[in-house]
Amino acid sequence: MIKTNQETVAEIKKIIEGNPDQGSCVRVYLAGMGCGGPSFGLALDEKKDGDQSIEIDGQAFVMQEDFYNQYGDFLIEYQDGGYIVEPADMPAGLSGCASCSGC
């Protein structure tokens, strides 16, 4: 469901420790859709009914089941002070400028 590394999990845990009232799980979600395809985000949250979840190095990651069914596994990597969040295999037709005429 989630593929990541120890450095990324350690950075996420630092954020959670600094924001204990924001939730203890990391939610992967669809942040928007544009000409370049979908963009994805991370948010602190709690597990909800219907969520898929996995624990990696003591950190829980969650996402809605229908979201997981549409996009599959995700890669999350901490890089240059931010997070890269992308599907391990982007579904056909959801990336690139062919999705609109604005490019």
C-alpha positions, 0 to 999 in steps of 0.5 A: 500500500505504501512504499517509503524509507526510514528517513521519510518515516523519521521526518513524519514522526517529527511533524507529528510530535510537534503537532500532537492534536492534529492526528497520529496517522498520515493520510494520503489523498488527492490534492487536485487535478490539472493538465499534468494529471493528479497531484497527491498530498499528505495530512495528519488525521485519524483512521476512519471507517472504510480506510485502508491502513498500514504501519511502517516503523511504528507509523500508521498510513491511511487512505480511503479504500476507493482511493486505493482501489483507483490509484494503488500503492504509493511511494512517499519520499522525503526529499529537499525539505518536502515530500514526494507522493506518487502512485507506484504505477500511475493509471493510464490516461491520468498523467501528461498534457493529453488530459486537456488543451491548455498545454 
